[in-house]
């Protein structure tokens, strides 16, 4: 269709209402291409494409080519705050290398429990951050997943204690008032804690912020490997009733439970935070 013909076609739109009814919309900064129309001081467009962020292109299997100026910088409210980000057109990207994810593999059981515990803490921290950003839905989702992982950790510790792979090394207290008690379990160079009832007639139980530790120089296995390992370990073992600390309000529960100070160090925004166990193991 040539430009003259298009101009004749567009001349029929005398009002914005007629243009909108024909499929035109007010042009936004992230749109490009399509059929433009100037009408009554408005810049309209129909059948336009939208430029998207680097992250969105990556999700579609593309990467932005080097030294590309963004098509536009747009903004909006994300997580309760106004944020800005760059967007790019389809002619500014190229196919990216497909990332091949290794299938889940078994790892040492104590290392697996450590990884699950660390990931649960990161979920707790993200739940607190989303709560502060007024995103109650995401906060609740992270908090629910966190509790699932803590229960998985608790089941493993129960059976590891029975198998003699860890032993009770003492007790400690958590919480602002020190009224939450935990057993300290140690074995193989690892130290964990699990909630327990108050133990009477034990003097000088320390009130501490963090007790979990791992052997110096050991890494943290992938979450998918840890989940496979603990599910294999627990497959033939009976379910157990775990002692849980009294339920707090959501805000308190996810801000200070399990004894760690708040931090986002090491958090990977593209981690497996919202992936179910079955999806991880199937990958």
The 8 nearest C-alpha neighbors of each residue, nearest first, counted from 0:
[[1, 4, 2, 5, 3, 6, 8, 7],
 [0, 2, 4, 3, 5, 6, 7, 8],
 [1, 3, 5, 4, 6, 0, 7, 8],
 [4, 2, 6, 5, 1, 7, 0, 8],
 [3, 5, 7, 6, 2, 1, 8, 0],
 [4, 6, 2, 8, 3, 7, 9, 1],
 [5, 7, 3, 9, 8, 4, 2, 10],
 [6, 8, 4, 10, 5, 9, 3, 11],
 [9, 7, 5, 6, 10, 11, 4, 12],
 [10, 8, 6, 11, 7, 12, 5, 36],
 [9, 11, 7, 12, 8, 6, 13, 5],
 [12, 10, 9, 13, 8, 7, 17, 18],
 [13, 11, 10, 14, 18, 9, 17, 15],
 [12, 14, 11, 17, 15, 10, 38, 18],
 [15, 13, 16, 17, 12, 18, 38, 39],
 [14, 16, 18, 17, 19, 13, 38, 12],
 [15, 17, 19, 14, 18, 20, 12, 13],
 [16, 18, 20, 14, 15, 19, 12, 21],
 [19, 17, 15, 21, 20, 16, 23, 12],
 [20, 18, 23, 16, 22, 21, 17, 24],
 [19, 21, 17, 18, 22, 16, 23, 15],
 [22, 20, 18, 19, 23, 17, 45, 16],
 [21, 23, 19, 20, 45, 24, 18, 46],
 [22, 24, 45, 19, 44, 18, 43, 21],
 [25, 23, 43, 44, 19, 26, 45, 22],
 [24, 26, 43, 42, 44, 27, 41, 23],
 [25, 27, 43, 44, 42, 24, 30, 28],
 [28, 26, 29, 30, 25, 31, 24, 43],
 [27, 29, 30, 71, 26, 73, 72, 31],
 [28, 30, 50, 49, 27, 71, 31, 86],
 [31, 29, 49, 48, 27, 28, 47, 50],
 [30, 32, 48, 47, 49, 33, 29, 50],
 [33, 31, 47, 48, 34, 30, 46, 35],
 [32, 34, 47, 46, 45, 44, 35, 31],
 [33, 35, 45, 44, 46, 36, 32, 47],
 [36, 34, 44, 43, 33, 45, 37, 42],
 [35, 37, 43, 44, 42, 38, 34, 9],
 [38, 36, 42, 41, 43, 40, 39, 35],
 [37, 39, 41, 40, 36, 42, 15, 43],
 [40, 38, 41, 37, 15, 14, 42, 13],
 [39, 41, 38, 37, 42, 43, 15, 36],
 [42, 40, 38, 39, 37, 43, 25, 36],
 [43, 41, 37, 26, 25, 36, 38, 40],
 [44, 42, 25, 36, 26, 24, 35, 23],
 [43, 45, 35, 23, 34, 26, 24, 36],
 [44, 46, 23, 34, 47, 33, 22, 24],
 [47, 45, 33, 34, 48, 44, 32, 23],
 [48, 46, 33, 32, 45, 31, 30, 44],
 [49, 47, 31, 30, 32, 50, 46, 33],
 [50, 48, 30, 29, 31, 51, 47, 88],
 [49, 51, 88, 87, 29, 86, 30, 48],
 [50, 52, 86, 87, 55, 49, 56, 53],
 [51, 53, 86, 55, 54, 85, 87, 56],
 [54, 52, 56, 55, 57, 63, 51, 62],
 [53, 55, 57, 52, 56, 58, 51, 62],
 [54, 56, 58, 52, 57, 53, 51, 59],
 [57, 55, 59, 61, 53, 58, 54, 62],
 [58, 56, 61, 60, 54, 59, 55, 62],
 [59, 57, 55, 56, 60, 54, 61, 53],
 [58, 60, 56, 57, 61, 55, 54, 62],
 [61, 59, 57, 58, 95, 94, 56, 62],
 [62, 60, 94, 95, 57, 56, 93, 59],
 [63, 61, 95, 92, 93, 57, 56, 94],
 [62, 64, 92, 91, 93, 65, 53, 61],
 [63, 65, 92, 91, 67, 62, 93, 66],
 [66, 64, 67, 63, 91, 92, 62, 68],
 [67, 65, 68, 64, 63, 69, 91, 92],
 [68, 66, 65, 64, 69, 91, 63, 87],
 [67, 69, 70, 66, 87, 71, 91, 85],
 [70, 68, 71, 87, 86, 85, 67, 72],
 [69, 71, 87, 86, 88, 68, 50, 29],
 [72, 70, 69, 86, 29, 85, 28, 73],
 [73, 71, 85, 84, 86, 83, 74, 69],
 [74, 72, 83, 84, 71, 85, 28, 29],
 [75, 73, 83, 82, 84, 81, 72, 76],
 [74, 76, 81, 82, 77, 83, 73, 80],
 [75, 77, 81, 80, 79, 82, 78, 74],
 [78, 76, 80, 79, 81, 75, 82, 132],
 [77, 79, 132, 80, 134, 76, 129, 133],
 [78, 80, 132, 77, 133, 76, 134, 81],
 [81, 79, 76, 77, 78, 82, 132, 75],
 [80, 82, 76, 75, 77, 74, 79, 83],
 [81, 83, 74, 75, 76, 80, 77, 84],
 [84, 82, 74, 73, 72, 75, 81, 85],
 [83, 85, 72, 73, 74, 86, 82, 52],
 [84, 86, 72, 69, 52, 71, 73, 87],
 [87, 85, 52, 51, 50, 69, 71, 70],
 [86, 88, 50, 70, 69, 51, 52, 91],
 [89, 87, 50, 90, 91, 70, 51, 86],
 [88, 90, 91, 92, 87, 50, 93, 51],
 [89, 91, 88, 92, 93, 87, 63, 64],
 [92, 90, 89, 88, 63, 64, 87, 67],
 [93, 91, 63, 64, 62, 89, 90, 61],
 [94, 92, 61, 62, 95, 64, 63, 91],
 [93, 95, 61, 60, 62, 96, 92, 97],
 [96, 94, 61, 62, 60, 97, 93, 57],
 [95, 97, 98, 94, 60, 61, 62, 99],
 [96, 98, 95, 99, 60, 94, 61, 100],
 [97, 99, 96, 100, 95, 60, 101, 57],
 [98, 100, 97, 101, 96, 102, 282, 95],
 [101, 99, 98, 102, 282, 103, 97, 223],
 [100, 102, 99, 103, 282, 104, 98, 224],
 [103, 101, 282, 100, 104, 280, 281, 224],
 [102, 104, 224, 223, 280, 101, 227, 105],
 [103, 105, 224, 102, 106, 227, 228, 223],
 [104, 106, 228, 224, 227, 107, 103, 225],
 [105, 107, 228, 108, 111, 224, 104, 225],
 [108, 106, 110, 109, 111, 105, 228, 225],
 [107, 109, 111, 110, 106, 112, 228, 229],
 [110, 108, 112, 111, 107, 113, 189, 187],
 [109, 111, 113, 107, 108, 112, 114, 106],
 [112, 110, 225, 108, 114, 109, 113, 107],
 [113, 111, 109, 115, 114, 110, 152, 116],
 [112, 114, 110, 116, 111, 115, 117, 109],
 [115, 113, 117, 111, 116, 112, 219, 118],
 [116, 114, 118, 112, 117, 113, 119, 111],
 [115, 117, 113, 119, 114, 118, 112, 120],
 [118, 116, 120, 114, 119, 115, 113, 121],
 [117, 119, 121, 115, 120, 116, 114, 122],
 [118, 120, 145, 122, 116, 117, 121, 148],
 [121, 119, 123, 117, 118, 122, 124, 116],
 [122, 120, 118, 124, 123, 119, 125, 117],
 [121, 123, 119, 125, 120, 124, 141, 145],
 [124, 122, 120, 126, 121, 125, 253, 142],
 [123, 125, 121, 127, 122, 126, 261, 120],
 [124, 126, 128, 122, 127, 123, 129, 121],
 [127, 125, 138, 123, 129, 141, 124, 128],
 [126, 128, 130, 124, 125, 129, 254, 253],
 [129, 127, 125, 131, 130, 126, 124, 132],
 [130, 128, 132, 138, 134, 126, 131, 127],
 [129, 131, 127, 133, 132, 128, 138, 134],
 [130, 132, 128, 129, 133, 127, 134, 79],
 [133, 131, 79, 129, 78, 130, 134, 128],
 [132, 134, 130, 131, 79, 135, 129, 78],
 [135, 133, 129, 136, 132, 130, 78, 137],
 [134, 136, 138, 137, 130, 133, 139, 129],
 [137, 135, 139, 138, 134, 140, 129, 130],
 [138, 136, 140, 139, 135, 134, 141, 129],
 [137, 139, 126, 135, 129, 141, 130, 136],
 [140, 138, 142, 136, 137, 141, 135, 143],
 [139, 141, 137, 143, 142, 138, 136, 144],
 [140, 142, 126, 144, 138, 122, 139, 143],
 [141, 143, 145, 139, 140, 144, 126, 123],
 [144, 142, 146, 140, 145, 141, 139, 147],
 [143, 145, 147, 141, 146, 142, 140, 148],
 [144, 146, 119, 142, 148, 143, 147, 122],
 [145, 147, 149, 143, 148, 144, 150, 142],
 [148, 146, 144, 150, 145, 149, 151, 143],
 [147, 149, 151, 145, 150, 146, 119, 152],
 [148, 150, 152, 146, 151, 147, 153, 145],
 [151, 149, 153, 147, 152, 148, 146, 154],
 [152, 150, 148, 154, 149, 153, 147, 155],
 [151, 153, 149, 155, 150, 154, 112, 148],
 [154, 152, 150, 156, 151, 155, 149, 157],
 [155, 153, 157, 151, 156, 152, 150, 158],
 [156, 154, 152, 158, 157, 153, 159, 151],
 [155, 157, 159, 153, 158, 154, 160, 152],
 [158, 156, 154, 160, 155, 159, 153, 161],
 [157, 159, 161, 160, 155, 156, 162, 154],
 [160, 158, 156, 162, 164, 161, 157, 165],
 [161, 159, 165, 163, 158, 157, 162, 166],
 [160, 162, 158, 159, 163, 157, 164, 165],
 [163, 161, 159, 160, 164, 158, 165, 157],
 [162, 164, 160, 165, 161, 159, 166, 186],
 [163, 165, 159, 162, 186, 160, 166, 187],
 [166, 164, 186, 160, 185, 163, 159, 184],
 [167, 165, 184, 185, 160, 168, 186, 163],
 [166, 168, 184, 169, 183, 185, 182, 165],
 [169, 167, 183, 184, 166, 185, 170, 182],
 [170, 168, 183, 167, 182, 171, 184, 204],
 [171, 169, 182, 183, 181, 204, 172, 180],
 [170, 172, 205, 181, 204, 180, 206, 182],
 [171, 173, 180, 206, 177, 179, 205, 181],
 [174, 172, 177, 179, 258, 206, 207, 180],
 [173, 175, 177, 176, 179, 178, 258, 172],
 [174, 176, 177, 173, 178, 255, 179, 206],
 [177, 175, 178, 174, 173, 179, 206, 172],
 [178, 176, 174, 173, 172, 175, 179, 206],
 [177, 179, 176, 174, 180, 172, 173, 175],
 [180, 178, 173, 172, 177, 174, 181, 244],
 [181, 179, 172, 195, 197, 171, 194, 196],
 [182, 180, 194, 195, 193, 171, 170, 192],
 [183, 181, 170, 192, 193, 169, 195, 184],
 [182, 184, 192, 169, 170, 168, 167, 191],
 [183, 185, 167, 191, 166, 168, 190, 192],
 [186, 184, 190, 165, 166, 189, 168, 191],
 [187, 185, 165, 189, 188, 164, 166, 190],
 [186, 188, 189, 185, 164, 165, 109, 214],
 [187, 189, 214, 186, 213, 190, 185, 212],
 [190, 188, 213, 186, 187, 212, 185, 214],
 [189, 191, 185, 212, 211, 184, 213, 186],
 [192, 190, 211, 184, 183, 185, 189, 210],
 [191, 193, 183, 182, 184, 181, 211, 210],
 [192, 194, 181, 182, 195, 153, 191, 183],
 [195, 193, 181, 243, 180, 244, 242, 182],
 [194, 196, 181, 180, 242, 182, 193, 197],
 [197, 195, 180, 198, 194, 242, 181, 179],
 [198, 196, 180, 199, 195, 179, 178, 181],
 [197, 199, 196, 201, 200, 180, 195, 170],
 [198, 200, 201, 197, 202, 196, 204, 180],
 [199, 201, 202, 198, 197, 203, 204, 170],
 [202, 200, 199, 198, 204, 203, 170, 197],
 [203, 201, 204, 200, 199, 205, 198, 170],
 [202, 204, 205, 201, 206, 171, 170, 200],
 [203, 205, 171, 202, 170, 206, 201, 172],
 [206, 204, 171, 207, 203, 172, 170, 177],
 [205, 207, 172, 177, 173, 171, 204, 208],
 [208, 206, 209, 205, 173, 172, 171, 210],
 [207, 209, 258, 259, 173, 260, 210, 206],
 [208, 210, 259, 258, 207, 211, 260, 257],
 [209, 211, 212, 191, 192, 208, 190, 207],
 [212, 210, 191, 190, 209, 192, 213, 189],
 [213, 211, 190, 189, 210, 191, 214, 188],
 [212, 214, 189, 188, 215, 190, 211, 217],
 [215, 213, 188, 217, 189, 216, 212, 187],
 [214, 216, 217, 213, 188, 218, 212, 189],
 [215, 217, 214, 218, 213, 219, 188, 212],
 [218, 216, 215, 214, 219, 213, 110, 220],
 [217, 219, 220, 216, 110, 215, 213, 214],
 [218, 220, 114, 221, 217, 110, 113, 111],
 [221, 219, 114, 218, 222, 224, 225, 111],
 [222, 220, 224, 223, 225, 219, 114, 103],
 [221, 223, 225, 224, 226, 114, 220, 115],
 [222, 224, 226, 279, 221, 225, 103, 280],
 [225, 223, 103, 104, 227, 221, 222, 226],
 [224, 226, 111, 222, 228, 223, 227, 229],
 [227, 225, 223, 229, 228, 224, 230, 222],
 [226, 228, 224, 230, 225, 229, 231, 223],
 [227, 229, 105, 225, 231, 226, 230, 232],
 [230, 228, 232, 226, 231, 227, 233, 225],
 [229, 231, 233, 227, 232, 228, 234, 226],
 [230, 232, 234, 228, 229, 233, 227, 235],
 [233, 231, 229, 230, 234, 228, 235, 108],
 [232, 234, 236, 230, 231, 235, 229, 155],
 [233, 235, 231, 232, 236, 230, 229, 237],
 [236, 234, 233, 237, 232, 231, 230, 238],
 [235, 237, 233, 234, 238, 232, 158, 239],
 [238, 236, 239, 235, 233, 234, 158, 154],
 [237, 239, 236, 240, 154, 233, 241, 235],
 [238, 240, 241, 237, 154, 157, 236, 158],
 [241, 239, 242, 238, 154, 243, 153, 157],
 [242, 240, 239, 243, 153, 154, 150, 157],
 [241, 243, 195, 194, 240, 244, 196, 193],
 [244, 242, 194, 241, 245, 195, 246, 196],
 [243, 245, 194, 246, 242, 179, 195, 196],
 [246, 244, 247, 243, 179, 242, 252, 248],
 [245, 247, 244, 248, 252, 243, 249, 251],
 [248, 246, 252, 251, 245, 249, 250, 244],
 [247, 249, 251, 250, 252, 246, 253, 245],
 [248, 250, 252, 251, 253, 247, 254, 139],
 [251, 249, 248, 252, 253, 254, 127, 130],
 [250, 252, 254, 248, 253, 249, 255, 247],
 [253, 251, 249, 256, 247, 250, 254, 248],
 [252, 254, 123, 251, 250, 255, 127, 256],
 [253, 255, 251, 252, 127, 250, 256, 124],
 [254, 256, 253, 251, 252, 258, 257, 259],
 [255, 257, 252, 258, 253, 254, 174, 251],
 [258, 256, 259, 255, 173, 120, 209, 174],
 [257, 259, 208, 256, 173, 209, 255, 174],
 [260, 258, 209, 208, 257, 261, 255, 256],
 [259, 261, 262, 258, 208, 255, 209, 254],
 [260, 262, 124, 259, 263, 254, 255, 127],
 [263, 261, 264, 260, 124, 121, 259, 265],
 [262, 264, 266, 265, 124, 121, 261, 125],
 [265, 263, 266, 262, 121, 267, 261, 124],
 [266, 264, 263, 267, 121, 262, 268, 117],
 [267, 265, 263, 264, 268, 121, 270, 125],
 [266, 268, 270, 269, 265, 271, 264, 263],
 [267, 269, 270, 266, 272, 271, 265, 125],
 [268, 270, 267, 271, 272, 266, 273, 54],
 [271, 269, 267, 272, 268, 266, 273, 274],
 [270, 272, 274, 273, 269, 222, 279, 275],
 [273, 271, 270, 274, 122, 141, 144, 269],
 [272, 274, 271, 275, 141, 144, 140, 270],
 [275, 273, 271, 272, 278, 279, 276, 277],
 [274, 276, 278, 277, 279, 273, 271, 272],
 [275, 277, 279, 278, 280, 274, 226, 223],
 [276, 278, 280, 279, 275, 281, 274, 282],
 [279, 277, 281, 275, 276, 280, 274, 282],
 [280, 278, 276, 282, 223, 277, 281, 275],
 [279, 281, 277, 278, 282, 103, 223, 276],
 [280, 282, 278, 279, 277, 102, 103, 276],
 [281, 279, 280, 102, 278, 100, 103, 101]]
